[in-house]
């Protein structure tokens, strides 16, 4: 979905200096300015008071602004008592002269600087009235300009337009005069032309603004502030036209100029304006990266702007509102909806605290709230917000037709389509398209944006012929575009990709015969779309953004699987089966797959990979700031250039590495069968749209079996729910067997089975399935898949070819088991300094005495170490876990269903360090950055496999991270199991491992042992069946501590024997 580019509206907030006709002239005012710039407020105050003592001073009115400026710099919430007192003295004269004009203009600008524009209105109107009475053209232009600025601050476009046009009219009627404000007024007019969808006129006025600058004046206002302001607004025109290169250039020029201005000045009257404009510039830069798919970079830039606003502005200012809204948007478009809502609420609170109607800012806020509702699937709520947005725009500028309104209408039409109100959606789209074409032309970027929305609606209507015609028309117009760089071309890529998906789906639906030839034409388009994804991938530096790119492309991959499935049905060629698998496997788990491939493939020298990592780190951390909220544009451009040159070098000198890391999206399966030994069968389940199929793969072939359409998926949750009636659970186990296993049972000839689930099936332990309905849970020991097969799990067939070098670890075992007993909780409550920061969740965790007992027992048995209770801290885990054959973690865990990266393991509180006392949660995203090399990681924590992010992917959240961090296999739990039952199974499991059994067989035997002696309710699957093994199944060579005792004993015995022999020989010789 294309969201509203609300940054466009705010970026007109480029406000200018109070510069009365004679302002800042003469020694007195120059001296005051220089003292304020060096924070010497005492000396400045003395000069001001001296000048104010002269009631005849012609500068009296111009002293109001510097007097109030000092008050503001020392207290941003000032009531301007001193400035208002001077203003009152001047006003009491009842003279309508230049002094009164200066006083009114000064007070008006002070309130604008403070962010309280509603208080500025009466002063600026009075200044304008005085200028007209005086007949002073320059003062008339100046006051008209500041009234137009007031229109921006109040969100009143009619006020902005009227006074900008008044100022422009005065300049044009007096073209022989030199107006210092001309560049600013042309700048405003250019922005207004852009908002009214007149790009050519906007370009005209922005060029006039640049040309009107005084090139001979070295004042920072002329050399940096004004160019920055003009390029900042001109940026909008370039972005709207899809000219990415120019938009990026203008965005960086703007930030560079503002930074230069701040470096050259201090406490300048424009300083507050530049701080505000920097926030807008960050917003613009972030929007460009967001359009390119670099969402993480956009989010970091948004946070930079937000921190900048917190540092320089009060919450009841437009600048602060804009910054909070910017972060909310960036999080929204990163799919972090809950966090986005928090910042949007903050933006709303900020806006409510600002006096005035603020219609244009209301429109910004309502538009983003509409996008949030849309993302959540609340389309009626989205419709309501979009209507409120359009009304706010109308209130702000009744005659206008801005780009923002175009995007709001697009989103409104899509929302109606999602509500099946297609006629209303089409009506809105057609009206919007007509207006856009009348202004921008039929092949303009904005016109195609509207057409793409229309494609979505007519596709939803099942008008496939219309979809094909319109998609081809838009794609044809893109082909005629010329681009300065691949980056500019990729600016259009998301639209083209979306169109290709609609086009292929419509072609498929229109194809009533579906021959090999017609289906192959569709797959050619799909391959073209995948190539576009690969090209885009090469431009992204952040791994998380690559994952987002592939996640957003999932619809294409899923549809591709459907087409290749049909091709297989028509042609019967097994190469199409391989293509289905290839598409499925390549669309998932990109991060771990890339790491495994790169670890194995030594396609570049070590120094090249080190260089890459350093460059990545520099770019990805560039916008991370602590206190500093500005960044050096030249440094950033240098890093980007360095990265581009590095990629060019890779492409030329190490093409295989470049393809693998930065281009390839589809990973060829190669000879998949060779990765499966003759004693094992792999079963890959996958959904093609809503239909489930199973691929049975052995070392000599592959088959696909279609499974029943009426899958009893509700049964998956039932079998682990103790509250369900036993008979209902028995029926579910039988039904699931018939649906998922019976169709393939005759094709599985081996005892060892590796299952690759998909979606909801990730939450099912297949061991429980029974060919017939059982009568008791004891029957599972003899009448289930557990009784017949050693079952392990994995999440990608590509991981079967895990060629990571098998490391040999000298240490067998390390364990971590915080018991969370009352003593630990009591110690935490004593150690915590501030009750506000107390972790109440930690205090409610159930004790885990059995986990500690098993950890302690086996650490002794295997000669390892165990960290129990308070010692089982996150800090100790991070320092000691790496390089063990087995890493055992017996603790609690919490799954995050919205963001799997925030799933976490709970360790003991670090009560010895009060600054890090609450740093006891190990998050998934932290695990990815660690080395946890092991042959087996035991995660028996509650809920470690619970669903997160997408249905069925929850089981792999933490397990996936441990695999990525270096653990060859993981023993985890699909649901919360009983601690005592888990300890018993692990006890037997370790025993079987010690005897040299493969990990899958060891776990199976341990479970069968448990079933043979468990009684009553503990036989229920909820208590024990959640434990599963993921990954490598090879045995682990363990050395028991008892083995060491025997070796020592034998050694001592040998020494004694040798001693006795020598002694005997000596004694014999002496005789």
N, C-alpha and C positions, 0 to 999 in steps of 0.2 A: 504494500500500500504506500502511496506517495503522500507524505504528511505535509501539513501546512508549513511553509517557510516563513514563520512569523518573525524571524530575525530581520526580515526586510523592513518591517514597520519601525522597529525600535532603532534601526541604524540611522534614521534621520536625526537622531538626538545629538547633533553636532552643534553645540552652543558656543557663542562667541563672547569676546571680551566687551566689558563696558568701556566704550571708547567715545565719549562725547566729542563734539567737534574740536574742542580745545583740550580734551582730556589728556593726561599724562604729558602736558607741555609745561615747560618752565622748570627752573631749578627746584622749586619747592616740591612739586609732585614727583619729579624724578628722584629726589632724595628720599621721600617717603616710600616710594616703590622699592628702592634699593635696600632700605632698612627692613622692610617687611620681608623681602626676599632672603635676608640673612637672619630672620627670626629676632631681630632687634626691635621688639615691639615697644620697649620703654622709650628709646630714642625717637622712634616714629611718632609715638603719642605726644611727646614734648613738642615736636615740630607742628603736629596737628593742632594742639591746644594753642600754641603761639599764633598760628594762622587764624584759628577760630576766634581769638580775642579781638580780631580786627573785623568789625561788623561790615566794613566796606570792601572787604576782600572779594575780588571777582572770582576767586577760586572756591568760595564758600560752599556752593552746591556740589562741586566735584570732590569735596572732602568727605561727603556722606559715605561713598563707597569704600575708600580705604579704612575709614573708621570702623564700619561694620565688618569689613574683611578681617581685621585683626580680632574682632570679637568672635567671628566664626572660626578662625584658625585655632583659637584657644578653647573654644567650646562649640562644637558643631550644632548643639541644640539651643544655642543662644536665642534670646528674644530681641537682640539688637537694641538694647536699651540706649546705648550711647549714640548710635546712628539715628535712632528715632528721635532722641532728644534734640540733636542738631537739626534734623528734618523739621521738627516742630517749631524751632526758633526761626528757620527760614520761612516756613509756611505762615507764621504769625505776621510776617511783613506784608502779606497780602499783595505782593508784587508779582506780576506774571512776566518774569524775565528769564534770562539764561541761567541765573542762579537757581531759580525755582525748577527750571527744566532739569538741571543737573542733579538736584536733590531727588526729584521724583524718579528719574531714570536710575540713579544709584540704588535707591531702595528697591525698585523693581528687580534689578539684576541680583541684588543680595538675596532676595527670597527665591529667585530661580536657582542660584548657586546652592542654597540650602535644601532645595528639593521641596519647597512649599509654594508652588506656583499660584495657588488660589489667592495667596496674600499679595502676590506681585501685581495682580490685574489692575487694581485701581490706580497704582502709581504709574504703571506704564501707559495706561489710557490718558492719565493727566499729562504725562510728558508729551504724548502725541498731540494732545489738544494745544498745549503751550507752543510746540514747534510750529503748528499751523498758524496760530495767532501771530507768532513772531515772523512768519513768512520765510523761515530759514530752511532752504531746500535740504541741506546736509542733515540738519537735525530731524527734518521730516522723514528722510530716508532711514536715518538711524532708529527713530522711534517706531516706524513701520516694521523695520526688521525685528526689533525686539518683541513687538506684538506678535509677529509670526512665530518667533521662538516660543512665546507663551502658548500659542496654539498647539505646538508640539508637546510641551510639558503638560498641558491640560488634556491632551488626546483629542483636541477639537480641530479637525482638519479644515472645517469651513473658515475658522479664524486664521489658520496657517495660510490657506490659499488666498484669502482676501488681502491680507497684509503683505504677503510676498508679492502679489500682483500689484498692489499699490506702490511698493518700493521699486519694483521693476519699471513701472510706468513713469515714475519720477526720474529714474536714471535715463530712460530712453528719451524723455522729453528734454533732458538737459545733458545730451551726449557730449557736449563740449567740456563739461566739467569732469574732474577726477573724483571718483567716489571710492574711498578706501574699503567700503563695505560691499562693493560690487561683486568680488569673488564669492562672498558668502551668500549673497542674494541669488546669483546664478546657480550656486550649489543647491540652494533650497528649491529653486525652480526645476533644476534637473531631477531632483528627488521626486518632486510632485509629478513631473512628466512620467517618471517610472511608475509611480503608484497608480497613475491613470492609464497605464498600459500604452505609453507612447515612447517606445525605446529610442527611436531616431531623434525625437525632440529632446529626450533625456541626454543622449550623447552630445547633442548640439550645445546644451547649456553647461554640461560638465566641461567640455572643451573651452567654452568661453570663460568659465570660472578659473581654469588653469592658466589660460592666457592673460587673464586680468590681474594675476598676481604680480606684485612689484618685485621684479627679479633683482633690483639694485638694493633692496632693503635687506640687511642681514639680521634683522630682528627675528628671533625664533618663531614668532607668530606668523611671519611671512614665509620663512624657509621650511618650517616643519608643521606647525599646527594646521594652517589652512590647506596645504597639500594633503596632509593626512586625512583631514575631514572630507575633502573633495573625492579623493580616491576611495575612501571608505564608503561613500554613497554610490560612486560610479561602479564599485564592485557589484552592486545589486543588479545592475543592467547586464553585466557580463555573465553573472551566474544565471540569470533568467533566460538568457539566450543560449545557454549551454556552452559558453566559451570558458571552459575550465581553466585553461592556461592563463588567460588574461585575468580571470577572477582571482586565481591564486596569486598572481603577480601584484594585483592591486591590494589584496588583503595583506600581504607581507609588507608592501610599501607603506600602507597605512600604519601598521604596528611599528615599523622602523621609524617613521616620522614622529610618532607620538613618543617613542622611547627617547629619540634625540631631543625632542622638546623638553622632556622631564629632566634629561641629563644637563641641559643648558640653563635651566631655570630653577627657581625655588620660590614657593609661595606666590607664584605668578597669578594674576587674576584668572588665567585660563587653566590653572592646574587642576581644579576640581572637574572642569569640563573634559580635560584630557583623560583623567582617571575613568570618567564615565564612558568616554568613547572607546577606551581600551577594552572595556567589558564587551561592548558591541562588536569590536574587531575580533575578539576571541570567539564570539558567537558565530561570526561569519566564517572564520577559518575552520571552526569545528564543523560547521554545516557542510563545507566542501569535503572534508575527510569522511563525514557520515555518508554523503552521496557516493563516495568511492568505495564504501564498504568498510572503512577503517573506523568502526564504531568505538573501539576501545580508545583510540587516539582522540576521537571527538569528545568522548566522556572526560578524558583527562584535561583537555583544553577547557571544557566547560567548568570543571572543578577549579582550574586555575582562575577563570573569570569570577567564579563564586567567591573564592578566597580573597581575590582582589577587592570585590565589593564589600565583603565583611571588614576588610582592613580600612577602607576609605569612605564608606557610606553608612548612614543610619538605615534602619529597617524600613522607615516610612518614606523611602525615596524611590523614584522610578528606577534608578540604577540598581538598587538592591533587588527590587521586584524582577527586573529583567534578568539578573544573574541567577536568582533562584529558579525562575522559569526555564532558563537555559539548561541548568542541570537536570531539572525534571524532564525536559525534552530528550536530553542525551540518554538518560536512563530508560526512558520509555522506548526509544528506538534501539536500545540494547536489550529489550525484552525484560528488563528488571522493573516490573510494573509496580510492585509494592514500594520499592524505594522511590520510584518516580512519583508516586502519589504523595509521599512525605514532602518532597521538595515543591510539588505543585500546591500543596496545602500552605506551605510557607510563603510561596509567591502570592497566593490568594490573600493570606493574612496581611502581607506587606501592602498589597494594592488597596485593601479595605482601610488601611491606616492613612492613606494618602487622600487629602481633601480634593474635591472636584469630581466631575462625572467620569473622566478618564476613559472615554468610550473606546479609543483605539487600543488601550491596554487591556480593557475588558475583553475586547475581541481576541487579542492574543491569548489570554488565559482561557477563555471559553473554547477556542480552537484546539488547544492542546488537551484540555479536559475531554473534548469530543474524541480526539485521537486515542486517549487512554481508554475511554469506554469502548471504542471500536476494537482496540487490541484485545480487550477482555471479552469481546463477543456480545457486548450489550448495545446492540445496534439502535434500539429505540432511544436509549439514553444518548447515544452519539448524535442521532438526528436532532434531539432537543437542544443539545449543546451547539451544534452547527447552525441551527436557526437563530439561537441567541447571538452567536458570533456574527452572522450576517446582519442582524438588527443593530448590533453595536457598531459595525462598520458603517451602516447607513446613518446612524446617529452622528458618527464622527465625520463622515464625508458623503453626504447624500447624493452628490453628483458623480462620485468617483467609481472607478472600476479597476481595482488593483489586482496584482498577481495573487495576493493573499486571498482575495475573494474567489479567484479562479480555483485555487486549491481547496478552499472550503466547499465550494460547490461540487468539486470532484468527489470529495470525501462524503458529502451529503448524498450524492447520487449513488455511490457505492453502498452506503448504508441502507438506502431504500431498496436497492437490489438484493441485499442480504436479508431484507425483510419480505422478499418476494413481491415488492411493489415496483415492478419493472417499469411500468408506464410512467410513474413519477420520476424514477431515476433517469429514463431516457429524455423526458421533457427537460429536466434540469441540465442534462449534458448537452442537449441540442441548443438550448438557449445560451449556455456558456460558450460553446464552440462558435456560435455565430458571432458573439461579441469579440471573442479572441481573434477570429479570422479578420474581422473588420478593422482591427487595430494592428495586429502583428503579421497578418498574411496567412495563407492557407498551409504553407509548409514550415511554419515557425515551430520552434522547440515547444512553446507553450501550447500551440494548437495540437501537436502530437500528444502532449501530456493528457489533454482532454479526450482525444480519440482513444488513447489506451484505456482510459476509464470506460469509454463506451464499448470497447471490445469486451471488457470484463462483464458488462451488463448484458450484452447481446449473447455472450457465451452462456451466462447464467440462464438466460431465456431459452437456451437450446437452439438458437438461431445460428447453426454451424456454418451455413453458407455465408451469411453476413460476417461472421467471425473471420473466415478465411479471406474474404475480399478486403475487409478493413485492415486486418493484420498485414497482408501483403502490401497494401497501399502505404502503411506507415513504415514498414521495413524498407520499402523502395525509396522513401524519402530519406531514410538514414543512410542508404547507400550513396546518395548524391551528396552527402555531407563531406567536407574535407576537414581533416583534423591536423593540428600542429604537432600532436604527440599522441602516443598510445594512451597517456593519462586522459587527455581530452576525449579520446574515443571511448575509453572505459566509463567516462562520465555518463554516457548514453547506454552503457551495457545493461544495467538492471532492467531498463525498459525493453530492450531487445530480447533479453532472456525471457521476460514475462510474456512477450508477444509470441515467441517461439513455442512456449508451452501451450498457449491458447491455440496457436495454429496447428500444432501436431495433434492435440486432442480433438479439435474440430475435424481435421482430416480423417482421423481414425473413426469418428462417429459417422462421417459422411460416406465412408468406404463400406458399402453393403456387401461386397464380394470378399474383400480381404485376401488378396492373392499375395504370393511371395514378393512380387514386383511392387505392388502398392504399399505393402507393409515396409519393404526395404526403403522406399522413398521417405517414409515417416522416420525410420531409424536414422537416415542420413541427416535429417533436420535435428534429431536428438543429438547426434554426434557433433553437429555444428554448435549446438547450445552448450555442450560439454566443453568444447574448445574455448568458448567465450569464458566459461567459468575458470578454466585453466589459465587463460590470459589474465584474468582479474586476480587470480591467486598470486601470480608472479609480482603483483604490485603491493601486496599486503605484507607488512613486516611483523605483525603481531599474531602469534599462534592462535589466540582465542578468536581473533577476527576471521582467521581462515576457517575455524570450526563453525563460526556463525554463517560464513559464506556457504559452506557445504550443507549446513542445516537448512538454510533458506533455499537450497537447490534440491532438497529431498523430494519435492513434488515431481521434479523432472526425472530423477532417478526412479521413483516409484512408477511413473507412467512408462518409462523405458522398459521396466521389468514386465509390465503388462503387454507391451507390444512384442517383445521378444518371446514371451510365453505364447502369444498367438502365432508367431512365426514358427515356433517349435510344433505347435498343434497342426499347422498347415503343411510344413515341410518335413517334419520328423527328424531334422538334423540336430545332433547333439551339441553342435557348436553354439546353438541358441540357448541351450541350458547353461553352458559356461558363461554366456554373456549375461544371463539373469543373475548368476552368482557374482560375477564381476561387478555389476552395477550395485548390487546389494552390499557387498563387502566394502566397496570403495566409498560408499556414502556414509559409512559409520566408523567411528573410532579413529579418525584421521590422526589425532595427535600421537597415540601410542604406535600406530602403524608406521608413521614417519620415523619416530625415534628408533624402532626396531630395525627398519630398513637401513637407516643411516649408521647405526651401530655396526651392522654387519658389513655394509658396503664401503670399503675404504676407497672411495672414488676421488678423494682429495687428500692432500697432505694435511697433517695435523695443524700446521701453522695457518693454513687457509681457513680451517674450521674455527680456530681460535680468533682469527681476524673477524670472521662473520659474527661470532658471538659477541665480541666487543662492540661492533658496529650496531648490532641489534639492540644491545643494552643501552647504548648511547641514544638511539632514536626512541626506543620504547619508554625510557625513563626521563626523556627530555622535559616533559611538561609536569613531572612530579615536583612539587614544591613544598617547602615547609613554611617559611615566612615570606620569601621573595615571591612576588606575584606578577613579575614581568619576565619576559624572556628575550634573549638576544636573537634577532631575526637572522643576522649574518651567520651566527653559529648554526642555527637551524638549517639554513640553506646549504651551508657547508656539509653538514651531516647527511642531508638528503642527496647532495651531489656525490658524496663519498659512497653512499649506499648504491646509487645508480651505477657508478663506475665499478663497484665491486661485482654487481650482478652482470654487468657487461663482460667483465673478466671471466666470471664463472661460465657464462654462456659460450665464450670462445675457447677457454682453456680446459674447462671441466664440464663438457656438455651433458654427460650422464648424470653427474651430481645435480646440475641445474635442473634437469628434467625431473629428477626424483623429488627434489626439495621444493622447487618453485613453480613447476609447470604441471606435472602429472597429477590429474585428479583420479583417473581410472588406473587401478593397479592390476596388471595382467596376472591371472592366477597361475599361469605356467602349467606345469604338470603337477596339479594339485594332489593326485593320487600317491605320488612318491613320498609325500610327507606323512602318510598313514601306514603304520606297520600292518603286517598280515594278521595280527591278532586283534585288531580294532576296527570298528565301523564308526564313521562320523555321520550324524544325522543333523542336517541343517534345516530347521523350520524357518519359513519366512512367509509373510503375508504379501500377496500381490493384490493391491487394493484391499478388499475385505475378504479375499479368498486365501485360505491357508494351503500351502504345499509343503512337502517334505522331500529334501534331497538326501538320498542314501549314497554315501561315498565310501568306497573301499580302495585298497591299493591297486585294484585292476579295473575300476569303472565307476560310473555315476548314473543314478536313475532319479527321476522325479515322479512323485506320487501325489495326486490331488487328494485332499482330505475333505471330509464332509463339511457342508456349508453351515449346518446347524451345530456349531461347536458349543459345548456346555461350559463356556468360560466363567460363568458365575460360580461354578463348582470349585474353581481354583482357590477362592477365598474361604469357601466353606470347609475345606479339608484341614485347614489349620486353625479353625475356630472351635474352641472347646465347648462353646455354648450350643453348637448345632447338635441335633439328635444324631446318635451313632448310626442309625439305619440310613439317615440322609447322607452322612459322610461315606458309608459303604457304597451307596448307590452312585455317588459322585465319582468315587475311585474307579468303579466299573465303567461308567459312562465316558470318563476321560480316556481310559484305556481303549475303548471301542473307537473313539474319535481320533485319537492321536497315535496309537500304537498298533492296533489291530491291522490297519491297512498296510503297514510296512513290516509286520512281525516276521513274515516269511523271507524277507530280504535281508534280515540281520542274522548272520551265522556265527558271530563272534561273541565271546563273553564280555569283552571290553567294549564299551560304547561311549563315544564323546558326543554330547548333545549341545547344539548351538540354538538356543531359543530365540524368539522374536516377540516383541511387544509383551502382552500379558503373560506369555509362557515363561518369561524370566522369573515369575513368582511361583512357579510350580516345580516341586521336586518329583520328577518322573518315577523315582524308585517306588513311590507309593501306589502306582497304578496297578490294578488287579484285573486279570482276564475275566473273572467271574465275580459276582457280588459276594463278598466275604460275610461271615457271621460274627466275627470278633476281631479286634485289633491284633490278637495273637496270631491270627492267620496270615498276617503280612510276612511273617518269617518264612513261610513256605509257598505263599500264593501271591506273589507280587514281582515286579521287575527287580526289586532289591534281592529277592531270592535267586534270580537268574543271571543278573548282570553286574559287572563293576562299572558304575556310571560316574563319569566326570563331566564337567561343563566347560564351555569356552564361549567367547562372544564374537569371534571372527575367525573364519577359516584361514585367513591370511596369517594368523598367529600360529598356526600349526607349523609354519616354516620359520619358527623363532630360532634364528641362528646366532643369538647372542652367545658369546663365548661362555662355556660352562665354567664358572668360577669355583675354586676349591677353597673352602673356608676352614680355618684351623679351629674355630670355635663352633661347637655344636648347637648351643641353646642359650637364649636369653628370654626372660619373661618379665612382664609388667602387669601388676594386678593391684590397683588401688581398691581396697575393700569397701570404701565409703561407709565405714562404721561410724558410730556415734562419737568416738574419740577424734576421728579426723574432722568431723563436722564441728565439733566443739572447739578444736584448735583453730579452725578457720575463723569461726565467729570471734574468737579472742584476738586473732591477728589482724582482722580487717579494721582499718581505722575509721572508715566512714560508712555508717549503716546504709546510706543512700546507695552505695556501690556494691552492697552485698548481693551475692549470686544466690537468689532464692531457689532456683532450679537445682543447684548443686546440693542444697540442704535437703531436698526431697528425694534424692537418688536412693534406690534400694541397696542395702548392703549386699556384698558378694563374697561371702566367706569361702565358698567352695572353689571359686576361681583362684583365690590366693593359695589355697591348699594344693591345688593341682600344679600351679606355677612353682611353688616351693619344692614340691616333691620331685618334679622332673628336672628342675635345675640341678638338684643334688644328684639325681640319677644319671644325668648326661654330663655332669661336671661343668655345668653352666652357671649363670648368675640369674638371680631373681630380684626384682625391685618391687617391694610390697608396700602397701599403705602409702605413707607420706613420701616414700622414696620413689614411688611410681609417678613421677612428675613429667610433664612435657619436656622440660629442659634436659632431664636425665635421658629420656627416650631419644631425643635428638642427638645426644652425644654418644650414645652407646649401642643403638640398635643395629647399625650397619655391619655387614660382613659376619653373619651367623647363618648356620644351616637352617635353623628354625628361629623365627621371631614370634613369640607367643604374647598376645595382648588379650587379657581378660578384663574388660571394662565395659562401661556403657557407651552407647553412641546415639547420635541424633541425626536423623535424615532431614534434609531440606527439600521439600517437594517442588519449590519454585526454582531454586538455584542449587544444583547438585554440588557445585564447587564449595558451598557453605555447609555441606554435611560434615560432621565432626566426631572425633573420638574424645572422650572425657578422661582426663588424667587428674592426678591429685593436685590440689592447690599448692602453689609455691609459697608457703607461709614464711619462709626465711627471707624473702625479698618482697617487701610491701609494695614496691613499684610495679612488680610483675605478678602480684598475688593472684590476679584473675586471668592470667595468661596460661590457662590449663586446658584449653581446647585445641586439638590438632585438626585443622580444617583440611578438606580434600585438596584445595588449591595449594596448601603448604606441602602436602605429601608429594605432589608432582615435582617440587623443587628439591627433594631430598634424595639421597642415595640409601636405599634400603635393600641392598643386595642380599638375597637369601634364596634357599631352595624351597622354603615354605613359610608363609606368614599365616598365623592363626588369628583370625578376627572373630572371636566368639561373642563379641559385644552385642547387646540387644539392638535390634533394628538395623544392623549394619547393611543389610541388603534391601531395606525397604525402598519402595518406588520413589524416584525423584526425577523431576523435569519432564520426562515423557513416559507414558505407560510402558512398563516392562523394563525400562532402562535403570530402574532404581537398584536392582541387585548388583549392578556393576559399579556403582558410584565410588565407594571406597576401595573395593577390590580392584577396579580399573586403575586407580591411583597407585596402589601398591605394586601392581604389575608394571606400571610405567616406571616406578621408582627402583625396580630391579628385582622384585620377588617373582620367582619362576612359577609359583602356584600359590593359591590362597584358599584356606579353609574358612568359610564364612557362613553366616546364617541368613536364611531368607525371611525369617520372621522371628519375633521374640520367643526364644525357647527357655525352658526351665534351666536355671543355673546348675542345680544338682544333677539333672539328667545330662546336661552338656559335659559336666566334669567327669561323669562316669564313662561316657562315650570316648572322651579324649584320653582318659586313662588307658582304656583298651586300645585305642588308636595308636598311641605312642608305643605301647607294647608290641603291636604288630609291625610298626615301623622299625623298631629296634631289632625285630627278627628278620628284617630284610624284605618285607612285602612292599609292592608298589603302593603308592599313596591311595589310589582309588580302591584297591582291594583291602587295604588296611581299614579304611573308613567303613566299607561295606561290612567287613567282619565285626568291627566294633559295634555297629548298629544291630547286627543279628544277635550278638552276645547280649546287648541291652534288651532286645525283645524277648529273649529266652528267659530272663529273670525278672523283668519289670512286672508290676502288678497294678491292677486297678486303673485309676485315671492317668497314671504316668505312661500307660501304653498309647495314649492318644497322640497323634502326630504333632500336635502343638508342642508337646513336651520335648521332642527329640528329633523329629524328621526335618527340621529346618536346616540342619548342617549339610553343606554340600562342598565339593571340591571343584575349584576352577583352575584350569591351566595344566601344567606339566604333571604327569602321574608317576614318573620314575621313582624308584626307591631312593631313600636317603641313607647314606652310610653313617651310622651313629656309633659312638664308642661310649659304652656305659662306664660310669665311675667304678663299678665293680670290676670291669676289665682291668683297670689300672691297679686295683688292689691285687688281683691275681698276678699281674706282671711283676709287681713289686715283690710279692711273696715268692714267686718262682726265682726271681733274681737273687733274693736273699738266700734261698735254699741252695742255689748253684754256688754261691760264694762259700756257704758253709761246707758243701761237699768238697769243693776245691781245696779249701783250707784243711779239711780232714785228710785228704789224699796227700797233700804236701807234708803235713805233720807226721802222717804215718810213715812216709818215705824217709823223712829225716830221722825219725826214731829208729827205723829199721837199720839205717846206715850206721848209726852210732853204736849199735849192738855189734 
